[in-house]
Amino acid sequence: MKTDPRRTPSPLRHRAFRLYFTGSMISNSGTWLQNVALSVFMLNITHRSTWVGITGLALMLPVVFLTLPAGVLADRVDRLKLLLISQLVAAGFAAVLTVLAAAHTITRYTVVGLAMGLGASVAFAIPAMQALIPHLVPEDELEGAIAMNAITFNIGRVIGPILAALTPLLFHDNWPVWAFGLNTASFLVLAVLLSRMGPPPYPRPGGGPGPVSEAIDYAWHHVRTRWMLLGVIAIGFTLDPIFTLSPAIGRSFGRSSYAGWIVSVWGAGAVFVITAGASVLRYLTKHGLGWVGLVVLAAGIAGFSAAQNLAEALGAVFVTGGGYIAAAMTFTTTIQTDVPERLRGRVMALWTLAFLGPRPIAGIIDGSLADVLSPHWAGVLFALPAIVMSVAVRRGALRGGQAVAPPV
């Protein structure tokens, strides 16, 4: 029986989850520091938003092709070891990026190749990470653990971009190299903490592993999971202007490095809703109202893209962060609560694909529209998918009624 999360102890009281939480927050901060630095770096060396989009494509393309096999692997092998190995591989690619950028021997094509390597490590890490969390806390604390896990990602989105905004003050034009180096170190910190965790304290028995098609069949026929995943796709697509266009929009306000503040305030909006709006998130999840978050997300993206100055843009992305996390938490918690343990790794691989998979296409479209029209118009157009999907998810949820799962 589930208890009110407000009355249960924090998941941080469990050593394994505490180690994971600390390492994940540091690693996510490093990742977002590099994400901003890499976008600015590519814009500076190419002077084209299209190449920023191509870099996003390179990061996310491996997710499209490798996430589902990675989900199968997460259901077959030790998830903790899989996550540890993925962090060591990511640290290796980030280290090469740092060295080549410091030596001034890097080209746009080298950046794209290394971005693909980093994307491959992400493809294997996220399904393992999402499937590992239920093994770190008791079942009645799972909802709180999912919320805390979301906090690590969103605090990382605050700290990392703030560092990206501040490092130019210390290292001037060479700041992206330092950002790449700090990200390398952050991967290693998470790897060390994972190595100290020991066996997950709350193993959950499942069945034998099966093919990816079994998870796809479950996700399609389980009505609630189907609509939650479609909502996640809309989130992943609509958010792209935050990543692809923030350097160009920041430059329109005077500096491309304003991208760091833009992404940071977006993350701050998400953290604010998680911490101050926990009861609202529970209400949205209980009543299937994630579509409301999609509407707020769309309004925030449109406001950010139409902003006439940095202050307006920051206010809009704060709203964007709140709408994003309201929708994402509602959809993700529902999926994690419903999924059978034997399918968890593969279904969370579908979640990863739904969230990150749209980025390759979205980044190219977004960057190209920005070059042809303007970054502001491109961003406004990207608010439309969330509006359309909010209507579809609402109608689908009403039509679907109770979640119906096929025999597993």
NORPEKA-V865174 format. One line per field, one symbol per residue. ss: DSSP state (2 for helix, 1 for strand, 0 for the rest). psi: psi as a letter, one per 20 degrees, with the letter a starting at -180 (. if undefined). burial: I if it has 24 or more other C-alpha atoms within 12 Angstrom, else O. A space follows every 10 residues. Layout:
ss=???
psi=???
burial=???
This chain:
ss=0000222000 2220222222 2222222222 2222222222 2222220022 2222222222 2222222222 2222220022 2222222222 2222222222 2200000222 2222222222 2222222222 2220000022 2222222222 2222222222 2222222222 2222222222 2222222222 2222200000 0000000000 0222222222 2022222222 2222222202 2222022222 2200000222 2222222222 2222220222 2222220002 2222222222 2222220002 2222222222 2222222222 2222222200 2222222222 2222220222 2222222222 2200222222 2002222222 2222222222 00000000
psi=pqrphijqqq iiipgghggg gghgggghgg ghghgghhgg ghhhihkphh hghhghghhh ghgghigghh gghhihrohg hgggghhhgg hgghgggggh hhikjqrhhg ggghhhghhh hghhgggggh hhgiiiqqhi jgghhgghgh hgghhhiggg hghhhhhhhh jcijhhghgh ghhghhghgg gghhhihapp imqoqaaqqa rhhghggghg hogghghghh hhghghghih hhghihgghg hhihphiihg hghghghhhg hghggikghg ghggghjlkh hghhgggggg gggghiqirh ggghghhggg hggghggggg ggggghhhpq hijgghhhhh gghhghhigg gggggghghh hgeqhghggg hiighhgghg gggghgghhh cqppqrp.
burial=OOOOIOOOOI IIOOOIIIII IIIIIIIIII IIIIIIIIII IIIIOOOIII IIIIIIIIII IIIIIIIIII IIIIIIOIII IIIIIIIIII IIIIIIIIOO IOOOOOOIOO IIIIIIIIII IIIIIIIIII IIIIIIIIII IIIIIIIIII IIIIIIIIII IIIIIIIIOO OOOIIIIIII IIIIIIIIII IIIIIOIOOI OOOOOOOOII IIOIIIOIII OIIIIIIIII IIIIIIIIII IIIIIIIIII IIIOOIIIII IIIIIIIIII IIIIIOOIOI IIOIIOOIII IIIIIIIIII IIIIIIIOOI OIIIIIIIII IIIIIIIIII IIIIIIIIII IIIIIIIIII IIIIIIIIII IIIIIIIIII IOOIIIIIII IIIIIIIIII IIIIOIIOOO OOIOIOOO
